[in-house]
Amino acid sequence: MTVKQIMLRNKLLTTTAAILTTAVAVVNADEYTHRYKKGDRVDLWVNKVGPYANPQEAYEYYTLPYCAPDTKHHPSNEGGSFNALKAHSIGERLGGHALRHSGHDLIFADDKNGVLETCTTDKLTDDQAALFARAAADQWFYQMYVDDLPVWGMVGEMLPDLDAAKSEKFGNDLSHLEEAVAKHALEGGKLTPYVYTKRTLVVSYNDDRIVKVDLTSDPSSLQEVKSGITLTFELDIQWSTTSTPFHSRFDRYLDHAFFKHQIHWFSIFNSFMMVLFLMGLVALILLRTLRKDYARYALSHGGGRGGRDIELAEGGGGGGDHHGSDDEEDEDVDENGKPLLDEEGRPAAGGGRMGVEDSGWKQVHGDVFRAPKFLPLLAAILGTGWQLVTLVMGVVLFAVAGPLHGEVHEERGEVLHAILVFYSLSSIVAGYASGSYFKLYFATTPAGRAKAGGAAASGGGGAGTTQWQLTMALTVLLLPTILVGILSVLNFIALCYQTIYYIPFLVLLKLFFLWVFVSVPLCILGTLLGRHAKLGGKKSDPFPCRVNAIPRPIPDDIPWYGVPANLIPFAGLLSFGSIFIELYYILTSLWNYKFYHVYGFLLGVYGILCLVVCMTTIIVVYFCLNSENYLWQWTAFYSGASTALYVFLYSIYYFVFKTSMNGLVQTTFYFGYMLLISLGVGTLCGTLGHWSANKFVRTIFQNVKVD
C-alpha cells in the first residue's frame, strides 16, 4: 500500500469518525431523546391559540398579530427558523397539532440570571386591534411546547380599568376564566380589552433532562388594545435545577384527584354488581324456565322414553299445527321440570294426562335459523363490528402497556396513530367475519337453495356470486364511507374558518394510500378466507335444526314483552347504565383539556360493557322466541346497538350542561365526532349482542333434536 493510499484511507476514517460523532451528538442532544448538554439549543414551539370554551376552534399561534422575537431566528435574518413548521406524524395532524418555531433562543442550562427577549409590533391596524380585542373578550389561550412538555397562557383579559388590571393577581391554570369577568365587571359598566405583554418561562432540569416547564403572565404588563398603538412583548427565560426524576415529569399534568376519585371506583363496583345481577337473572329465570320447557316437551313427545330423541313433525311451515295427534297428552310439571303429584303421590289430575298444545320457542325450530333480511348488509355490519371490537381491545391494551413502551398520553397523536394501525390490521377480521356469516346463512336463502339443488344454471349461481360481491363491497366501504362523509363536512368547515383542525391534502393522501394498499387487501383476503371456511365442523349442516322451505307466520296477538320494539330500549338502557360514569370521564378528557390516563379503568369498563350487552340481548331474544317470533338476528343486533342512542342523548346533555361551547365550528365538530363515537359504540355493542344471541339460540335448539 502506497503512502498516498494510506493517507487517503486515514482521511476517510477521520471523516467517517467526524460524521459519526456529529450524528451521535445530534442523537444525544435533541427533543427526541430528551437529553441535552450545557449550551445546546432547546426549541420553543408554539402550537395553537383559540377560545378556551371551544377546543376545536383553534388557530395557529401567529394568527394573532404577535411580533417575531429579535433573535437570529428573526424572519429578516437568513436561515432563521421562525415560524418553521415542525415535522408531524399523521396522528399529530389528525389531533389538531401544528407546531411552529417560536423564534426564541433557549440555551440549555444557561448560567445567565434570565434572558429577556423582546420584540415590538408595528402600529396595530383596526383589524389587528379587533383581533386582539376578540381574543380577550372570548378568553383565548395559547399553547406552547418545550421538549414535548406543554404550557398554556392567556392572551389577555377584559377589565374595567387599568389600575384594577395591574393590581389583580391572575392565576395561570385557566381556572379563573369565568370568574375574572364577573369579578371586575361593574354593573352597567364597560369592559376594555387588555393584552399580556410580558411572560416568564421557567425551565427546570435534572442533570441532562428537562423535567418541568412553567409559564406565567405578569398582570402588571397588561396593556390596553387600541388601533394605532405598538405593543412590546417580552419573554423572560430562566433555568433552574430540580430533583424531580425524568420518568415522573408528566405527572403534574394528570389530574389524579379527578380521575381516581372515590366515585370512579364506586362506578366500577356498581357496574360489576349489575353484571352479577344480570348473570343471575339469566341463570335463575331463563335456565330454569328452559329446563321446565325441556321437561314439558319431553313428557309430551317422549312419554318417558329415556334417552330417545325428541321428534317434531315439520308440517304447516314449521309447526303451526299441533305436534302429534289431537289426543296427544302432556303432563304438568313444576318449575324444576318434574311432574306434579297429588296428595297421594300420584300424577296430578288423575294421571296428569291432558291434551296440551306446544307453544313458545320450540314452535319456531324450522325457521329460527332462516337467513335474516338484507343478509349482505347485516354481514357487512357484523364484520365491521368485529373489526371495532378488535380495534378497541387492541388500542386499550396498547395504552395499558404504556409503562413498557411509553405512556400514550405523553406523546402527541399516539392514540390516533395506534387507532390507524389497529384499524388497518383488523380489516382482515372484518372480512372474515362478514364472509363467514354470509356463507353460514346463504344456504337458507332462495338463491342458496337453488344452488344447492343444482339450479345454478338457471340463475341461482349468478345471484349468489352477485351477493358475495355485494357483501365484500359493503364490508370494505361501509365504515370508510361514513367516516369520509362526516369528516369531509368537518374538514370543509375547518378550512373555511382556517383552524388548525383542517386536515391537509398530503395527510389525506397518506390515509387514502393506507386504506387502499393495506386495509382493502386485508379485508378482501379475510372475506375470501371466510367464504371458504368450514363452518359446520364434522356435520354438513351448520345448524342444529333444518330450515323449512315455507316461512312460518308470526303471531299478531303476543304480549307486550314479546314485542322487540318494547324490549330493545330497555336493553340499551342497561348497557348504557354500566358505562355512563366512565363516559363522563372520557368526554371530559376529549372536550375539557384533561389527559385521560386511567386505562385500567377503561379496560375493566369495556369488559363489563361486553358482559352486560351479552346478558341483556339474550333476555330480549328469549322473550321474542317465546312469542314465536323467529326474526331474532336483527333484534339481537338492535338490542346491543340501542346503547348508541343513549350515548348520543347523553352527549347532548353534556354539551348543554357541562360545557360552554358555542359557535358553528365547535358545535359541528362536537356533534360530528359524537355521532361517529355513537355509531361506533352501537356497531360494537350490536355485534356483541348478536354473537351472544347466536350462541344462546344454538345452545337451546341443540338440545331439541329434530328429524
C-alpha positions, 0 to 999 in steps of 0.5 A: 500500500502506497503512502498516498493510499494510506493517507487517503484511507486515514482521511476517510476514517477521520471523516467517517469518525467526524460524521459519526460523532456529529450524528451521535451528538445530534442523537444525544442532544435533541427533543427526541431523546430528551437529553441535552448538554450545557449550551445546546439549543432547546426549541420553543414551539408554539402550537395553537391559540383559540377560545378556551370554551371551544377546543376545536376552534383553534388557530395557529399561534401567529394568527394573532398579530404577535411580533417575531422575537429579535433573535437570529431566528428573526424572519429578516435574518437568513436561515432563521427558523421562525415560524418553521413548521415542525415535522408531524406524524399523521396522528399529530395532524389528525389531533389538531397539532401544528407546531411552529418555531417560536423564534426564541433562543433557549440555551440549555442550562444557561448560567445567565440570571434570565434572558429577556427577549423582546420584540415590538409590533408595528402600529396595530391596524383596526383589524389587528386591534379587533383581533386582539380585542376578540381574543380577550373578550372570548378568553383565548389561550395559547399553547406552547411546547418545550421538549414535548412538555406543554404550557398554556397562557392567556392572551389577555383579559377584559377589565374595567380599568387599568389600575384594577388590571395591574393590581389583580393577581391572575392565576395561570391554570385557566381556572379563573376564566369565568370568574375574572369577568364577573369579578371586575365587571361593574354593573352597567359598566364597560369592559376594555380589552387588555393584552399580556405583554410580558411572560416568564418561562421557567425551565427546570432540569435534572442533570441532562433532562428537562423535567418541568416547564412553567409559564406565567403572565405578569398582570402588571404588563397588561396593556390596553388594545387600541388601533394605532398603538405598538405593543412590546412583548417580552419573554423572560427565560430562566433555568433552574435545577430540580430533583424531580426524576425524568420518568415522573415529569408528566405527572403534574399534568394528570389530574389524579384527584379527578380521575381516581376519585372515590366515585370512579371506583364506586362506578366500577363496583356498581357496574360489576354488581349489575353484571352479577345481577344480570348473570343471575337473572339469566341463570335463575329465570331463563335456565330454569324456565328452559329446563321446565320447557325441556321437561314439558316437551319431553313428557309430551313427545317422549312419554318417558322414553329415556334417552330417545330423541325428541321428534317434531313433525315439520308440517304447516311451515314449521309447526303451526299445527299441533305436534302429534295427534289431537289426543296427544297428552302432556303432563304438568310439571313444576318449575324444576321440570318434574311432574306434579303429584297429588296428595297421594303421590300420584300424577296430578289430575288423575294421571296428569294426562291432558291434551296440551298444545306446544307453544313458545320457542320450540314452535319456531325450530324450522325457521329460527335459523332462516337467513335474516333480511338484507343478509349482505348488509347485516354481514357487512355490519357484523364484520365491521363490528368485529373489526371495532371490537378488535380495534378497541381491545387492541388500542386499550391494551396498547395504552395499558402497556404504556409503562413498557413502551411509553405512556400514550398520553405523553406523546402527541397523536399516539392514540390516533396513530395506534387507532390507524394501525389497529384499524388497518390490521383488523380489516382482515377480521372484518372480512372474515367475519362478514364472509363467514356469516354470509356463507353460514346463512346463504344456504337458507336463502332462495338463491342458496337453495337453488344452488344447492339443488343444482339450479345454478344454471338457471340463475341461482349461481349468478345471484349468489356470486352477485351477493358475495360481491355485494357483501365484500363491497359493503364490508370494505366501504361501509365504515370508510364511507361514513367516516369520509362523509362526516369528516369531509363536512368537518374538514370543509368547515375547518378550512373555511374558518382556517383552524388548525383542525383542517386536515391537509391534502398530503395527510389525506393522501397518506390515509387514502394510500393506507386504506387502499394498499393495506386495509382493502387487501386485508379485508378482501383476503379475510372475506375470501378466507371466510367464504371458504371456511368450514363452518359446520365442523364434522356435520354438513349442516351448520345448524342444529335444526333444518330450515323449512322451505315455507316461512312460518307466520308470526303471531299478531296477538303476543304480549307486550314483552314479546314485542322487540320494539318494547324490549330493545330500549330497555336493553340499551338502557342497561348497557348504557347504565354500566358505562355512563360514569366512565363516559363522563370521564372520557368526554371530559378528557376529549372536550375539557383539556384533561389527559385521560390516563386511567386505562385500567379503568377503561379496560375493566369498563369495556369488559363489563360493557361486553358482559352486560350487552351479552346478558341483556340481548339474550333476555330480549331474544328469549322473550321474542322466541317465546312469542314465536317470533323467529326474526331474532338476528336483527333484534339481537343486533338492535338490542346491543346497538340501542346503547348508541342512542343513549350515548348520543342523548347523553352527549347532548346533555353534556354539551348543554350542561357541562360545557360552554361551547358555542359557535358553528365550528365547535358545535359541528365538530362536537356533534360530528365526532359524537355521532361517529363515537355513537355509531361506533359504540352501537356497531360494537355493542350490536355485534356483541349482542348478536354473537351472544344471541347466536350462541344462546339460540344454538345452545337451546335448539341443540338440545331439541333434536329434530328429524 
